[in-house]
Amino acid sequence: MTRFCQGDSRAFDALFQRYARPIHGYLARLTGSPAAAEDLSQQTFLSMVRGRGRFHEGARVKPWLYAIATNAARDWQRRKRPEDLTDEGELPTSVAVEEPGPRDAGLERAVQRALEQLPEGQRIPIVLHRFEGMGFAEIAESMGLTESAVKVRAHRGYARLRELLATLREETNG
C-alpha cells in the first residue's frame, strides 16, 4: 500500500489481485446480490484509489479496504430498489449461483435470509468473521470499534442467527 500511495501502479495490481475476490465474496454475502457485489467491488477499489491519500502509513490494508467496502454496501442499501426486476419488469425466476458445486442452495438461502434479518451492527461482524475469516481485532479496526464491542455484537448476532435458523428448521420439519 505504501508503494501504491507513492505512485507505483504495479502495487495497485498486487493489491487488486490479493483482495478483489475476497471483497467481492464479502459484498455478495452482505448484499445477497452477486450483481450488486460486482458493482460495489469496483466502487470499493475506485474509492481506494481516490482515498489513498487518507491511508495512514503503517496501518493495515485489509481492515481499511473492508471498511470502504462496508460503506459502499451501506450506500447501496440506502438507495436500492425493494426488488431487482427483470427487463420485462417481473421478479426473476431464478437466482444466479456464483460458485458451482455440491452445495445446499436451500440452506444458503436460509442463512442469507436470516443474516438479512439481523441489524447491520451484528450482521457485518458475523460476515467478516465467519465468511471472510477476519479476526475480531481486524473487524474492530475496520468498523472503528473496540474489539470488545465487536465481540459482543458478534455474540449477540450469532445467538439471534441460531434462533432464526432454529425457527426455520421447525417450520420445514413441522
N, C-alpha and C positions, 0 to 999 in steps of 0.2 A: 504494500500500500504506500509506503514511503517513496518507493521508486515511481509509482504511478503519480503521486502528488507532485513529484519533481519533473513530470512530463514524459516519463518512459511509457510509450504506448504498448510495448510488449508486456509490461507489468499488468496493464488492464486485461490483456488477453489471458494472462495466467490467472488473474482473479476471476474472470468470467468462466474459464474452464473449471475452476475449482468450485465455484458457488452457484452457477446457473441452474444446474439440475436440482440441488437441494432447495434452493429458493423457490423454484417452480413447484416442487412437490409440497413444500410448506404452504404456499399460496393456494394450491389446488385443494389441500385439506382444509385450509382456513375458509375458503370461499365456497367450496363444493362445486366449483366450475373450472374444468381444465382450460376452457377458452379464456375465461377471466384471468386465470393464473398466468397464461401466456402473455397477455397484455400487461398485467401487473409486474411480471418478471422484467419485461422490457422497461417499464416505468422505473422499477427499482434500480436497474443498472444506469439508466439515464440520470436518475436522481443522485446516484453515487458519483457519476462524472461531474454533474453540476455542483455537488456539495463537497467535493474532495478538499476544498479549501477549509472546510469546517472540521475535517477529520483531525483529531489530536494525535500527533506523533507519539508512538508508544502505546496507543490504545489498541485493543483487539478488533480486528476487522469483522469477524463473524457476528458478534452481537450488534455492532453498528449497522451492518448490512441487513440483519434481520429486523432491526428497529425501522429501517427505511421501508422494508417490505411490509411490515405490520401497518405502518402508517398509510402506505398505498392501499392496502386491503381495507382499512378503515374508511378512507376516502371513497373507495369503490362501493362499499356497503352503504354509505350515506346516499349515494346518487343512483344506485342500481334500480332497475325496474323490478316490480314484485316477481315477475316470471319472465324467463327467457323464452320468447316465442320463435316459431319458425318463420321463414319468409312469407308464408301464407297467413301469418297471424294466429297460428294454433300452437297448442302445447306440443312439445316434441314427444314422439312415441318411444324414443329410446335415449339413453344417456351414453355418451362416448366413454369407453373404458380406456384409460391411458396405458396400462401395463397388462398385456395378456398373460394368462397363466392360470393354474388351478387355485382360484380364489373364491371365496364365498361372497358373491356380489350382494346377496341379501343382507348378510352381516355387515358388510362395508357400508351399505346404505343406511342400515340401522344405526351404526356408530356415527356416521356423518349427521344423521337427523338428530341424534342425541347430543352431539357436540354443538350443533346449531342452537339447541335449546339452552345451553349454558351461557351465562353472562360472559362478555368478552374478556373480562379480567380473570376468569377461570379457564376459558377456552384457550387463550393464547399460551399460557404456561404449559397446559397439557399437550397441545400440538407440538410446541417446541421441545418439550421433554420426551414425550413418548414417541413421536413420529420423526423428529429431527435429531434426536439423540443429544440435545444440548444439556449441559449441567445447569443446576439452579443458579450458580454464580453468573454464568453467561446469560441466562434468561433475565436475571435481575439487572444486569448491565444493559441489556437491550431494551428493557422496559422502563428503566430509570427508577427501579425499586430496590429495596433491600432484599437480600437473599431470603431472610426470614419471611418477609411479606409474600414473596413468590412461592415459597414452600407452603404457606398457609392457603394461598389461593389455589395451588395445585391440589393440595389435600382435599379441600372443600369441593373442588371441581371433580376429582376422581370419585369422591363419595356420591355426589349428585349424578355422575355418569353411571355409576353402578346401579343407583335407584332407577334411573330412566331405562337402562337396559334390562333390569330385572322386570320392570313393568311390561316391557315389550315381550320378554320371554313368556311371561304369564299370559299375555294376550294371544300369542301364537300357539301356546300349548293348551290353552283352555278353550 
